[in-house]
Amino acid sequence: MAALRSTLAQMLAKADRPGVRAFFLSMAALSGALLLALYSSAAAELGQLILASTSALAALAIAGWVAVTLVPALARRTPLRWIGYRTEYKVSREGWIYFLGLLLVALAALNTGNNLLFLILASLIALILMSGILSSISLSGIEMHLNLPEHIFAGQPVRAQVELENQKLTLPSFSLRVEAVQEKSSSGATILEKPVYFPYLPRQDRVQQVVPMKFPRRGVYHQDAFRIVTRFPFGFLQKARRLDLKTEALVYPSVDPTTEYRDVLPVLQGALESVVKGRGQDLYGVRDYIHTDSARLVHWKATARSGSLMVREFTREEDSRVLLVLDPHAAATDKSAVDPQLAAINERFERAVALCANIAWHFYQANAMLQFRSADFDTPLAPAEKNIFRILRHLALVQPLALDPEQKLISELASVPELFKIIVTSQPRGFFPHAVWSSSFIVFLDEEVE
């Protein structure tokens, strides 16, 4: 009883009071028009033509008034979303078996004229009708939401959340399955690769399911539509309702250390430490003692050899000021290149992107001052934690470009000799001028580390 009162209270709270008044007024007016029509028919049988005509005209006038004034107002207030639902039907294997049995019973009933067989046939047909009604009720009033993590890396498992909301006031839904719709015009992978099953969805409630996902490559993954499927209650017929829910997933390059990154990192750290010193853990050099130095920094062996106080200096990566550069220019758009050549160019470019992502992530973990530059993209020099995801977003979307005859990017790099530059490129040796070589660590993707 309390549940019934709660349901009625919710219905009254959500009710459109002007619409309810218009509905009851129209029902009362149409009931009066029906009574006048019946009275007109009775008066005509008694030979009272004037009274019959007057009653009929009054009934028509009332019905016309309802049609002109009340029906449009009610139509504007009536939610007709169910008309736009695109429902797909598919008969299951069990359903075909059931229909075959139904056909056999129908043939037996027609041949024998047995009333019991006709009664069984009617029950079987009623079961199909009830199944269709219940499955339609389960699909109606359902909305879906897909929540993806803010940051997604290629090759790393993430957890997304699929949420179904039952907007029906009184009835729950049963046995719903959410699937991705693969469009014919789309050749890419779908975001939701495996179906998600919801056994029960209470009325006026939401249910979430956590779904593990893994995206194999960087880039943008698109999903334009999903499908909610049910075989409730008997499994004879599978009904599906399409939901247009455009979803995008931006996938960063993987930051898991690659073999190439492991080979580059020791040489990179050595090149960086050669231009930076400070208080750290790696020894940078030994120098004469000054009065502001701490006694803890005294290098006693060097002091004994030289006869004067000597102190140690250490490298300090957190003071690093690094300009990371991705040179995206390659012959990827060369019309004369054949497929194997294009595949090799794209594979080398993907290696360059992965290496840049690994190096940027390394400086992010080291809390270094990092600037990133590529063609038509630049970030300011700032702590890596402030621009790391801008860099990864660019690396997720960047594509190889045709060779630039003006060498605009290389000229800009030569103009900033004060920053230590790490350049990852697919260009051949000898392409970079001496001004860039003297202040840079250059990684050639098709050759050994330089």
C-alpha positions in Angstrom: 0.0 0.0 0.0 2.8 2.4 0.8 4.5 1.6 -2.5 1.2 2.4 -4.3 0.9 5.7 -2.5 4.5 6.5 -3.3 3.9 5.8 -7.0 0.7 7.9 -7.0 2.6 10.8 -5.3 5.3 10.6 -7.9 2.8 10.6 -10.7 1.0 13.6 -9.2 4.2 15.5 -8.7 5.2 15.0 -12.3 1.7 15.6 -13.7 1.0 18.5 -16.0 -2.0 20.0 -14.2 -3.3 22.1 -17.1 -3.0 19.1 -19.3 -4.9 16.9 -16.8 -7.6 19.5 -16.6 -7.9 19.6 -20.5 -8.0 15.9 -20.6 -10.9 15.5 -18.1 -12.7 18.4 -19.7 -12.4 16.8 -23.2 -13.7 13.5 -21.8 -16.6 15.1 -20.1 -17.5 17.1 -23.3 -17.2 14.0 -25.5 -19.4 12.0 -23.0 -22.0 14.7 -23.3 -21.8 14.7 -27.1 -22.3 10.9 -27.0 -25.4 11.2 -24.9 -26.8 13.8 -27.2 -26.1 11.6 -30.2 -27.9 8.7 -28.5 -30.8 11.0 -27.6 -30.9 12.2 -31.2 -31.2 8.6 -32.5 -34.0 7.8 -30.1 -35.9 11.0 -31.0 -35.6 10.2 -34.7 -37.2 6.8 -34.1 -40.1 8.5 -32.2 -40.6 10.8 -35.2 -39.4 14.0 -33.5 -37.3 15.2 -36.3 -36.7 18.7 -35.1 -35.5 17.5 -31.7 -33.4 14.8 -33.3 -31.7 17.3 -35.6 -31.1 19.8 -32.8 -29.5 17.1 -30.6 -27.3 15.8 -33.5 -26.1 19.3 -34.3 -25.3 20.0 -30.7 -23.3 16.8 -30.4 -21.4 17.7 -33.6 -20.7 21.2 -32.2 -19.4 19.8 -28.9 -17.2 17.3 -30.8 -15.9 20.0 -33.1 -15.1 22.3 -30.2 -13.1 19.5 -28.5 -11.2 18.8 -31.7 -10.3 22.5 -32.4 -9.5 23.6 -28.8 -8.6 20.7 -26.5 -7.0 18.1 -28.8 -4.2 20.4 -30.0 -3.3 21.4 -26.5 -3.2 17.8 -25.4 -1.1 16.8 -28.4 1.5 19.4 -27.6 1.8 18.0 -24.1 2.0 14.3 -25.1 5.5 12.8 -25.2 5.7 10.9 -28.5 9.3 9.8 -28.2 8.3 6.2 -28.7 7.2 6.9 -32.3 10.8 7.7 -33.2 12.2 4.4 -31.7 13.8 2.3 -34.3 13.1 -1.3 -33.3 14.8 -4.2 -35.0 13.3 -7.7 -34.9 15.0 -11.1 -35.2 13.5 -14.5 -34.6 15.7 -16.7 -32.5 16.3 -20.4 -33.1 13.9 -21.2 -30.2 11.4 -18.9 -31.8 11.5 -20.8 -35.1 11.0 -24.1 -33.3 8.1 -22.6 -31.4 6.5 -21.3 -34.7 6.9 -24.7 -36.3 5.1 -26.3 -33.3 2.4 -23.6 -33.6 1.9 -24.4 -37.2 1.6 -28.1 -36.5 -1.1 -27.5 -33.8 -3.0 -25.1 -36.2 -3.0 -27.8 -39.0 -4.2 -30.5 -36.5 -7.0 -28.2 -35.2 -8.2 -27.3 -38.7 -8.1 -31.0 -39.8 -9.9 -32.4 -36.7 -12.1 -29.6 -35.6 -11.2 -30.4 -32.0 -12.1 -27.6 -29.7 -9.3 -28.5 -27.3 -6.8 -28.0 -30.0 -8.3 -24.7 -30.9 -8.0 -23.7 -27.3 -4.3 -24.7 -27.2 -3.7 -22.8 -30.4 -5.3 -19.7 -29.0 -3.1 -20.0 -25.9 0.0 -20.4 -28.0 -0.8 -17.3 -30.1 -1.6 -15.3 -26.9 1.8 -16.3 -25.5 3.5 -14.7 -28.6 1.4 -11.5 -28.2 2.2 -11.3 -24.5 5.9 -11.9 -25.3 5.9 -9.0 -27.8 4.1 -6.6 -25.3 6.5 -7.4 -22.4 9.6 -7.1 -24.5 8.4 -3.7 -25.9 7.7 -2.5 -22.3 11.3 -3.6 -21.3 12.8 -1.6 -24.1 10.7 1.5 -23.6 11.8 4.4 -21.4 15.5 3.3 -21.3 18.3 5.8 -21.7 22.0 5.0 -21.9 25.2 6.8 -20.9 28.8 5.8 -21.5 31.5 7.3 -19.3 35.1 7.0 -20.4 38.2 7.8 -18.3 39.7 11.2 -18.9 43.1 9.9 -20.0 43.5 6.8 -22.0 46.8 5.3 -23.2 47.2 2.8 -26.0 47.8 -0.7 -24.9 46.8 -0.1 -21.3 43.6 -1.5 -19.8 41.1 1.1 -18.6 37.7 0.8 -17.0 34.7 2.5 -18.6 31.2 2.7 -17.1 28.0 1.8 -19.0 24.9 3.2 -17.3 21.3 2.5 -18.1 18.5 4.6 -16.8 14.9 3.4 -16.5 12.6 6.4 -16.8 9.3 4.4 -16.5 7.2 5.4 -13.5 5.8 2.0 -12.6 7.5 -0.9 -14.5 11.0 -2.3 -14.3 12.9 -3.8 -17.2 14.5 -7.2 -17.5 17.3 -8.9 -19.4 18.8 -6.0 -21.4 22.0 -6.2 -23.4 24.0 -3.2 -24.7 25.9 -3.6 -27.9 27.9 -1.3 -30.2 26.5 -0.7 -33.7 29.1 -1.2 -36.4 28.2 1.2 -39.3 28.8 -0.1 -42.8 30.6 3.1 -43.8 33.0 2.9 -40.7 36.1 0.7 -41.0 37.5 1.5 -37.6 37.2 -0.5 -34.4 34.3 0.1 -32.1 34.6 1.6 -28.6 32.5 -1.1 -27.0 33.8 -4.4 -28.3 31.9 -6.8 -26.0 28.2 -6.7 -25.1 27.2 -5.5 -21.6 24.4 -7.4 -19.8 21.9 -5.9 -17.4 19.7 -8.6 -15.8 17.4 -6.2 -13.9 16.7 -2.5 -14.1 14.3 -1.1 -11.4 11.8 1.6 -12.2 13.0 5.2 -11.9 16.5 4.0 -11.2 20.0 3.7 -12.7 22.3 0.7 -12.9 26.0 0.9 -13.8 28.3 -1.8 -15.1 32.1 -1.4 -15.2 33.6 -2.5 -18.5 37.3 -3.2 -19.0 38.6 -1.8 -22.3 41.9 -1.7 -24.2 42.7 0.4 -27.2 45.5 -1.0 -29.3 46.6 2.1 -31.2 46.7 5.9 -30.6 44.2 8.2 -32.2 40.5 9.0 -32.0 38.0 6.1 -31.8 34.4 7.0 -32.9 31.2 5.3 -32.0 28.0 6.8 -33.4 25.3 4.5 -32.1 24.5 1.7 -29.7 21.8 -1.0 -29.5 19.8 -2.2 -26.5 18.7 -5.8 -27.1 16.3 -8.0 -25.2 14.9 -11.5 -25.6 12.7 -11.2 -22.6 10.5 -13.0 -21.5 10.6 -16.3 -23.5 13.5 -15.8 -26.0 11.3 -16.4 -29.1 12.0 -13.0 -30.5 15.0 -10.7 -30.2 14.1 -7.0 -30.1 16.7 -4.3 -30.4 16.3 -0.5 -30.1 18.9 1.8 -31.6 20.3 4.7 -29.6 22.2 7.5 -31.5 24.8 8.3 -28.9 27.9 9.8 -30.6 31.0 9.0 -28.5 34.7 9.7 -29.0 37.7 8.3 -27.2 41.0 10.1 -27.5 43.8 7.5 -27.0 47.3 8.8 -26.2 50.4 6.9 -27.4 51.6 4.3 -25.0 54.1 5.5 -22.4 55.3 1.9 -21.5 59.1 1.9 -22.1 60.0 0.5 -25.5 63.3 -1.1 -26.5 64.2 2.0 -28.5 63.5 4.2 -25.5 65.7 2.0 -23.2 68.5 2.3 -25.7 68.2 6.1 -26.0 67.7 7.0 -22.3 71.2 6.4 -21.0 72.8 8.4 -23.8 70.1 11.1 -23.4 70.8 11.4 -19.6 74.5 11.7 -20.2 74.0 14.4 -22.8 71.7 16.3 -20.5 73.9 16.0 -17.4 76.8 17.4 -19.4 75.1 20.8 -19.6 73.4 20.9 -16.2 74.7 20.8 -12.7 73.2 21.2 -9.2 72.4 19.3 -6.1 71.4 15.8 -7.0 72.6 12.2 -6.7 74.9 11.9 -9.7 78.4 13.4 -9.5 79.0 16.2 -11.9 82.5 17.4 -11.0 84.9 18.5 -8.3 85.9 22.2 -7.6 87.6 24.4 -5.0 85.8 25.0 -1.7 84.2 28.4 -1.0 83.0 29.6 2.3 79.3 29.1 1.5 79.7 25.4 0.8 78.5 22.8 3.3 81.0 20.6 5.0 79.0 17.6 3.8 80.1 18.3 0.2 83.8 18.0 0.9 85.5 15.4 -1.3 88.2 14.1 1.1 90.1 12.0 -1.4 90.5 14.9 -3.8 91.4 17.2 -0.9 94.2 14.8 0.2 95.6 14.6 -3.3 95.5 18.4 -4.0 96.4 19.6 -0.5 93.4 22.1 -0.5 89.7 21.7 0.2 87.7 20.3 -2.7 83.9 19.9 -2.9 81.6 17.8 -5.1 79.1 19.1 -7.5 76.1 17.0 -8.5 73.7 16.9 -11.5 70.2 18.0 -10.9 67.5 16.8 -13.4 64.7 18.8 -11.8 66.5 22.0 -13.1 66.5 20.6 -16.6 65.2 22.9 -19.3 64.4 20.8 -22.3 62.9 21.4 -25.7 61.4 18.2 -27.1 60.9 18.2 -30.8 59.0 15.9 -33.1 59.9 16.4 -36.7 56.8 15.0 -38.5 58.1 15.6 -42.0 58.5 12.5 -44.1 57.8 11.3 -47.6 54.4 9.9 -46.5 52.5 11.8 -49.2 54.8 11.0 -52.1 52.6 9.8 -54.9 55.4 7.7 -56.4 55.9 5.7 -53.2 54.6 2.1 -53.4 52.7 0.4 -50.6 55.8 -1.2 -48.9 57.6 2.1 -48.9 54.5 3.9 -47.4 54.2 1.1 -44.8 57.9 1.5 -43.8 57.5 5.3 -43.5 54.3 5.0 -41.4 56.0 2.4 -39.2 59.0 4.7 -38.7 56.7 7.6 -37.9 54.8 5.6 -35.3 58.1 4.7 -33.6 59.0 8.4 -33.5 55.7 9.3 -31.9 56.1 6.5 -29.3 59.6 7.6 -28.5 58.5 11.2 -28.0 55.7 10.1 -25.7 58.2 8.0 -23.6 60.7 10.9 -23.4 57.9 13.4 -22.5 56.6 11.1 -19.8 60.1 10.6 -18.4 60.6 14.4 -17.9 57.0 14.6 -16.5 58.0 12.1 -13.8 61.3 13.9 -13.2 59.4 17.2 -12.8 61.6 19.0 -15.4 60.9 22.2 -17.3 59.7 21.0 -20.6 58.8 22.6 -23.9 57.4 20.7 -26.9 57.5 21.7 -30.5 56.3 20.2 -33.8 55.0 21.6 -37.1 52.2 24.1 -36.3 52.2 23.1 -32.6 54.2 24.6 -29.7 53.9 24.6 -25.9 55.5 27.2 -23.6 58.4 26.3 -21.4 56.8 25.2 -18.1 56.9 22.4 -15.6 56.1 19.2 -17.4 53.1 18.5 -15.3 51.3 21.5 -16.7 51.6 20.6 -20.4 52.2 16.9 -20.5 48.6 16.1 -21.5 48.6 18.8 -24.2 51.7 17.1 -25.6 50.2 13.7 -25.4 47.0 15.0 -27.1 49.0 16.3 -30.0 50.9 13.1 -30.2 47.7 11.1 -30.3 46.5 13.1 -33.4 49.7 13.9 -35.3 50.1 12.5 -38.8 53.2 12.4 -41.1 53.7 15.5 -43.3 55.3 15.9 -46.7 58.8 17.3 -46.7 59.0 21.0 -46.2 61.3 22.7 -48.8 61.6 25.9 -46.6 62.7 23.9 -43.5 60.7 26.3 -41.3 60.8 24.0 -38.2 64.6 23.5 -38.5 65.2 27.3 -38.8 63.2 27.9 -35.6 65.2 25.3 -33.7 68.5 26.9 -34.8 67.3 30.3 -33.3 67.1 28.9 -29.7 70.6 27.7 -28.9 70.1 28.3 -25.1 67.7 25.4 -24.7 68.9 21.8 -24.7 66.9 20.2 -27.6 65.9 16.6 -28.1 64.9 16.0 -31.7 63.2 12.9 -32.9 63.2 12.7 -36.7 62.9 10.5 -39.8 65.1 12.8 -41.8 68.5 11.5 -43.1 71.9 12.5 -41.6 73.3 15.8 -42.9 69.8 17.3 -43.0 70.3 19.5 -39.9 72.6 22.5 -39.9 75.5 22.9 -37.5 73.6 25.4 -35.3 71.1 22.7 -34.5 73.7 20.0 -34.0 75.7 22.0 -31.5 72.9 22.3 -29.0 70.8 19.2 -29.7 70.5 15.5 -29.1 69.2 14.1 -32.4 67.6 10.6 -32.7 67.4 9.3 -36.2 64.8 6.6 -36.4 66.3 4.7 -39.3 69.9 4.7 -37.8 71.8 4.2 -34.6 71.4 6.7 -31.8 73.6 9.8 -32.2 
